[in-house]
Amino acid sequence: MQSQHHKPIKRFGLEGNIHDEAAIGRLKQEYVRLLKSEMILTGYAPRLDIDPDFTIFYNHEKEIFEFQLSLYGTYLGKNKTQWITGIDGTKVVPTHKNKSKESLQDQA
């Protein structure tokens, strides 16, 4: 696969409210997973070298936590993004292929 030098990077964002402080960590992980899925479905590979930005602010008037999440990706096309984990710097990181049941039985 060709180098990813100088390809544009796109921001994918999500904003919302969280009512329960105890759920912030779990919901952050879920929202990151959802945004990554959206990226892949639209042909973008997640940038592994750029950490997700997650900011949270407590709104005293509404008594809720307001958050903003940003992830970054580079367009590779819908077919290619199905087979890679993401892009780290200029390198494409392929997904790890699972061993088939047959090869696992051969090892047993």
C-alpha positions, -999 to 999 in steps of 0.1 A, spaced: 0 0 0 14 34 -8 27 59 17 3 82 35 25 113 34 6 146 29 -29 131 27 -55 153 42 -67 146 78 -103 149 86 -119 156 120 -148 135 131 -167 150 161 -194 143 185 -210 165 212 -235 157 238 -245 154 274 -239 129 301 -261 129 332 -243 103 353 -207 111 363 -200 74 370 -208 66 333 -183 91 318 -154 66 312 -177 39 298 -195 63 275 -163 78 263 -151 44 252 -184 37 235 -185 70 217 -149 65 204 -159 31 191 -190 45 174 -170 73 158 -144 49 145 -171 27 130 -186 58 113 -151 67 99 -145 32 85 -179 30 69 -172 63 51 -138 51 39 -116 69 65 -89 51 85 -84 62 121 -51 81 128 -35 60 155 -8 86 160 -33 113 170 -50 106 203 -88 112 205 -96 146 221 -123 143 248 -132 174 268 -159 176 294 -175 205 312 -199 204 341 -229 227 334 -240 239 369 -273 254 356 -285 222 339 -266 199 363 -252 178 335 -218 171 319 -213 184 284 -187 167 263 -170 171 230 -151 143 213 -128 145 182 -111 117 163 -91 120 132 -88 100 100 -74 98 65 -94 87 35 -83 54 20 -116 42 5 -143 19 18 -127 -13 7 -93 -6 22 -106 5 55 -122 -28 61 -88 -45 63 -68 -21 83 -67 -10 120 -56 26 111 -27 47 101 3 53 124 24 82 110 29 72 74 24 35 78 -8 16 73 -15 -9 102 -33 -40 89 -58 -58 110 -46 -91 125 -61 -120 107 -77 -147 129 -64 -182 124 -90 -205 108 -104 -234 128 -86 -258 106 -52 -244 113 -60 -243 151 -70 -280 149 -37 -288 131 -18 -273 160 -36 -293 187 
